[in-house]
Amino acid sequence: MRQVVSALLLSALAMGATACQSAADGDRTPPSPAAAEAAPPDAKASGTGRTGSRGPGTRAPALIGDTVDLGGRAFGEHLRVSALGYVDPARSVRTAHRPAAGKRWVGVDLSAVNVGGTSYDARITKAWVTDDKGRRHPVIRTGEITTGFPAAWNTLAAGEHAEGWLVFEVPENARIMRFHSTVGDSPLTWQLQLPPSR
């Protein structure tokens, strides 16, 4: 009887070891091509204000209302950038100032706060939006729009905050998907949709 029980225990242990080995092997299985294609392409420029700001290198793209933290080249350089709002269509405060025929304007409200201990070169060197076909639409100058003043800043002193709107002229029927900007040397991306309800 003791020999039968021992045999059963050894058999159970062997099965458990096989199951553990299979699970460990499964953990090392590379993701399928479909899963790789589904991963967001803009991993470097992401962050979230919903759960606290995160630096570059996270997987999910930032959404409107989210915050991205940037480190600078020198010690003590730390910038906090947020896309606070999105308007579609955007309109100039001057009624005579309108988009070209067959076009419309969209606007993104961008905020930058120097939370470091030294000045930060926070110039917006590039900005554009992309549509659902991957086409780029660069920023244009419109002056003040009905939702606020244009973004215009260079170097921010420690503790300084700046905010303003960036406006883009896009085809009337284009579906705008993402906002892209380069602040200082850092590329940033926000998906143009509101975050899930809290």
Salt bridges, closest charged atoms under 4 A:
ASP25 OD1 - ARG28 NH2 2.53
ASP42 OD2 - ARG178 NH1 2.15
ASP66 OD2 - ARG50 NH1 3.24
ASP69 OD2 - HIS78 NE2 3.77
ASP69 OD1 - ARG80 NE 2.75
ASP88 OD1 - ARG104 NE 2.79
ASP121 OD2 - ARG123 NH2 2.52
ASP131 OD2 - ARG135 NE 2.71
ASP131 OD2 - HIS137 NE2 2.96
ASP185 OD2 - ARG73 NH2 2.66
